[in-house]
């Protein structure tokens, strides 16, 4: 196990920021975790340990980075705020590889070039959902994700058919794996303190089961249908999917999008893609 003596407390985080003359940037969604127990809980729920390869997005000042390194994991930490990089390097030292980059523009194949990676992150709320979908869609070398996100976003990511938060995001995540809310995080463990609650979501990647053409059709059907989620599918998908196609898929034309589970959406996308050039 790595020889790590500490994670960062509120006093240490404030001292680091004050010494550098910087403040958390709202534009980057910076809310630093100030509770050592929380970051160690995240590391434990991530199920990483000696020899695990971990990609951390949004390392900030290194609180979670230290907790991950404490397990013996090999940590690669991504941070977009150049002003924080010197502080992060001083805090983490040789216990992680630090890359100054925006995760939205990351060359994923260069950073995680081999299978078997874990992604662990306290994600900024404004990019959380899109980043999770990008990783699931485009980065197959990441097998497991443990992300801390705003509660509403986490509920959408992990929702099943019948849940109030169920929507297009839920279906797209379910296509790639199994998502579960594994913990709740109060605003009091952050600096600055956000106005919303957060949750921890674990996502286990599943084997790919449909080809690219069907995936593209599925995503488009979801976009159209959930843009008009209160409409019946025979109306919201009119011009894209014939009523006879819905009936062939054993889907009632009067159904609304939130009533269909993943298998029904995939079946509909398969049938719809067959009749398109």
N, C-alpha and C positions, 0 to 999 in steps of 0.2 A: 504493500500500500504506500502511496506517496506520503512524504513527511510534510504535512500541512498543519500549521499550528492554529489557524483561525479562519473565520469568515468575518465579514465586515458588519459592525454595529452602526446604529444611527450616528453616534458621536464620531466614529472613524470616517463615515461617508461625508458628513458635514465638514470635518477637518480637511479631507482631501479636496473637496470642492472649493472651500474657502482659500486654501493654500494656492490653488491654481487660478483663483479669481474667476471661476465659472459657475453657472447655475444650470439646473436641469432645463432642458429645452422642450417646451410644450410641442413645438413643431415636429419633434422626433418621437413624441410620446414617451419621454423619459420619466419613468417612475422606478426608482431604485429600491430593491428589496433590502430592508434594514434589519430583518430578523434572522439570525443564524439558524434557528430551528426550522424556519420555512424553507430556506435553501437546502438544508440537509434532508428535509422531507421530500423535496423535489428530486434530489439525487437518489434517494431511496426508491421512490415510486418509479423513477426512470429505469430501475433495475440494471444499473451499470456497475461495473467493478473493475478489478484488475484486468488490464488488457483490452477493455471495451474501447471502441473508437467513437468519440462523441463530438458532434458538431453543435456548438452553442451559437445561437443567433442573438445579437444584441447584448453583448457581454457587459456593457456599461462600465462600472468600476470594479467588477470582478467578484462580487459576492457569490453568485451561483457558480462561477468558474472555479473558485476555491473549493466549494462543496463538492463539485464533480471530481476535481483533481484529488480530493481527500479520499475518494473511493478507490483510487488507483487507475482510473480511466485515463486514456490518452485524449486530451481535450484540444480541439481546434476552435478558437473563439473568434467570432466575426463581430466587428464593431464599426459602424458607419461614421460616428462622430470623431473626427480627427483630434479634437481638443481633449478627448478622453483617453486617447491611445497612450500617451506617456504615463498617465495615472494607472491605467490598466496594466501596462508593462511593469511598473514598479510594484504593484500589488501582487500580481500573479507570478512574476519572475519567470523561472524556467519550467513552471508547472503546466504551461499550456502554450500552444502555438497561436499567435495572434495575427489576424489578417484584418487590415483596414479596408473595408469594402461595404457597399450597400448590398444587402442580401437580395434585393430585387434585381440587381444586375450581376449577381454572382455567376462565375463560370463553374457551375456545379460539377461538371465532369472532371475538372482539374482538382477541385478541393476534395471531393469524395469519389475517388477514381476506382475504388474496389468495393465489393459488396460487404454488408454487415455493419453499416453505420447506424448510430442512434442520433436523433436530433432532440436536443433539450433546449428550451428557450422560454424566457419571459418576453413574449412578443408585444411590440407596440400595438395598441388597439387598432390603429388605422390601417395596418397591413396584415393583421393576423390571419384573417380568413383567406385572403388571396395567396399568402405565402404558404399556408398549409396545402391549398389546392395545387400550387405550383410544385411543391415537393412530392405530393402524391402522384401527380400526373407526369412529372419530368425527371424525377431523381430516384430511380428504382434501387440504387445502392443504399438508400436509407430505409431500413426495415421497420424501425419503430420511432414514433414521435411521442414526446411528453412536453406539452406546451401549456404555458399559463396565459390565459386570454380573458377578456371581458366575459362576464357570465352569460350575457345574451349570445355572444358569438360562440361560446363553448356549447351552449344548449343547441344551437343550430347545427354545429358540427356533429354532435353525438346523437341527435334526435332520430327516433324511429317513427314509422308511419303511425299516426294517431296522436303523437305528441304535438302540443301547440307550436313548438319551434320548428317542426318538420318542414323542409322546403328543398329547393334545388341544391343547396350546399350539402344538406344531409344525404341526398341521393348520390351526389358525386363522391362524397367521402366514403359512403357505403360500397360504392363500386370498387374502391381501391383497398378497403380494409375494414376493420372493426374499431369503432371509436367509443370510448367510455369516459364519463366524468369520474375522476378518481379522488378529487379533493376540492375543497372550497377555501378561498383565500380572502380574508377581510382587507379593507382599505388600510387598516392601521399598520400593516407590515411594510408599507411603501413610503418613500420620500421622493417627491412630495406625495401627499395622500390623495389618491384619486377619488372621484365621487361615485364610483361604481364598484361592485364586488367582482372578484375574479374567480375562475375555476381552473383546475388542472385537468387536461384532457389527454388521455393515452390513446394512441392509434397504432394498431398492429396491422402492417401491410398484408394483404392477401394476394395470392397468385392472380395474374391477369387472366381474365376469362373471355373478353370480347376484343374484337379487332378495332383498328383505328377508325374505320369508316362508321361502324356502329357507335363507337364512343362519340364521334363528332355529331352524329345524328341525335344521340341521346342528349348531349349538352344543349343542342339547339332546341329540341323539344322541351326540355326543362326550362330554358330561358323564356320561350314563348308562353308556356302554360302557367308558370309561376308569376309572370308579369301580370297575368289576369287570373290570379288564383281563385277568385270567387266565381269565375265563370265555369260552366260545364265544359268538358273537353271537346265535345262536338262543336262548340262555338269558339273556344280559344284556339283550337288547332285547325279550325276550318281553313282550307286552302293548303294545309300542310299534310294533314292526315284525314283520309276519308272515314266516314262513319263505319263503313264496312270493315275497314282495317281495325278500328277499335273493337268491333264485334268479333273479328277473327282472333284478336288477342284476348278474348274473354273479358274485355273491359266495357262496362256499361257506358254508353255515350254521355249519359247524364252525370258521370263521375266528375269530381273536381280533383285537381292535381295532388292535393295533400292526402287523397284516399288511396293512391297507388304506391305499392312498395317497390323496392329495387327490382325484383324479378319482373314485375309487370312493366316497369319502365324500359327494361332491357328488351323484353319481348316486343313492345311497341316500336322501339328503335330498330330492332331487327326487321320487322315487317315493313316499316316505313322506308328503311334503306334499300330494301329489295326492289321497290317500285320506282326508285330514283336512278337516273343514269349515272 
